[in-house]
Amino acid sequence: SKTLNTFVGSLEYCSPEVISNIPYNGMTSDCFSLGVVLYVLSTGLFPWYGNSNRKRMENVVACNYGPLPSNVSDDLRDLVARLIVKDPTKRLS
């Protein structure tokens, strides 16, 4: 699969590899973004916290995201946890 190296997308949805400006696989990066979308749909909030873009970017790169509420199903919780993964080779894709 072709690797990409262009920064694309909105900060809140970008994968750690895109933010870190390293070559990435578009499919696995999109799977990370899907995890963020599912998180947002289930909470109404972005998973990344911080008072600045820099802090939020640090949390994306480290995959430090806020907890999902208790009303989120175990299956959805598991899916999000398997998509929002720092290492793209270990990410569900």
FENVEN-V138730 format. One record per backbone hydrogen bond with DSSP energy under -0.5 kcal/mol. NH is the residue of the N-H (numbers start at 0). CO is the residue of the C=O. If there is no record, write none. Layout:
BEGIN
nh=NH co=CO
nh=NH co=CO
END
This chain:
BEGIN
nh=3 co=23
nh=7 co=5
nh=12 co=9
nh=13 co=9
nh=13 co=10
nh=18 co=14
nh=19 co=15
nh=20 co=17
nh=21 co=16
nh=23 co=3
nh=25 co=1
nh=25 co=23
nh=28 co=24
nh=29 co=25
nh=30 co=26
nh=31 co=27
nh=32 co=28
nh=33 co=29
nh=34 co=30
nh=35 co=31
nh=36 co=32
nh=37 co=33
nh=38 co=34
nh=39 co=35
nh=40 co=36
nh=41 co=37
nh=42 co=38
nh=43 co=39
nh=55 co=51
nh=56 co=52
nh=57 co=53
nh=58 co=54
nh=59 co=55
nh=60 co=56
nh=61 co=57
nh=62 co=58
nh=62 co=59
nh=63 co=58
nh=64 co=62
nh=65 co=46
nh=71 co=68
nh=76 co=72
nh=77 co=73
nh=78 co=74
nh=79 co=75
nh=80 co=76
nh=81 co=77
nh=82 co=78
nh=82 co=79
nh=83 co=79
nh=84 co=82
nh=87 co=85
nh=89 co=86
nh=90 co=86
nh=91 co=81
END
